[in-house]
Amino acid sequence: MSKNFADFNYQKPQPPKDKGSKNNEKQPATNIDEQKIRQAYDNLKDLDSSALASKLAEEVGRQKADGSFDFDLLSQSVEAMRAFLPADTYQNLKKLLENLR
């Protein structure tokens, strides 16, 4: 008994279903929406440098306690703002970052 190719039911193979498809993926944590940025700016814009440093220390303490502190991401944020900061403010932020590490 010989088999004929016509006897086979050929089905085109389907690609495996990827659970992490691009349509369902969450956006990276670094993608903060503009509304949150504006809200944070409005909350902090009138604070002097010592109040801002205090707020930053509180936030870093909270993040370190819950394990979400990301020094590299914070450094990248400061570097992204560098063009908009006076040189002395940028240097102060760099020193502050090193102390927070």
C-alpha positions, 0 to 999 in steps of 0.5 A: 500500500503506497501513500500518495501526496494527495492523501495528506492534509497539508496545513500551513504552519501557524506562527506561535502565539507570543504572549508578549505581543507588541499590542499588549506590552506595557510601556517601559517605566521610563515612559512617563506621560506628559501630564504627570510631568506637568503635575510634578513641575507645578508641585515643585516649581516654587520650592527653593533649592533646600526644599527641593533637596529635602523632597528629593531625599525623601523620594530617594528614601522611599524608593530605596525602601521599596526597592524601586530606586534606579540611580542610572535612570536618575542620572540619565534624567539629569543628563537630559536636563543638562542643556536647560540648567545653569552650569552650577545647578548641574554640578550641584545635581551631580554632587547630590546624585553621588551622595544619594548613591 
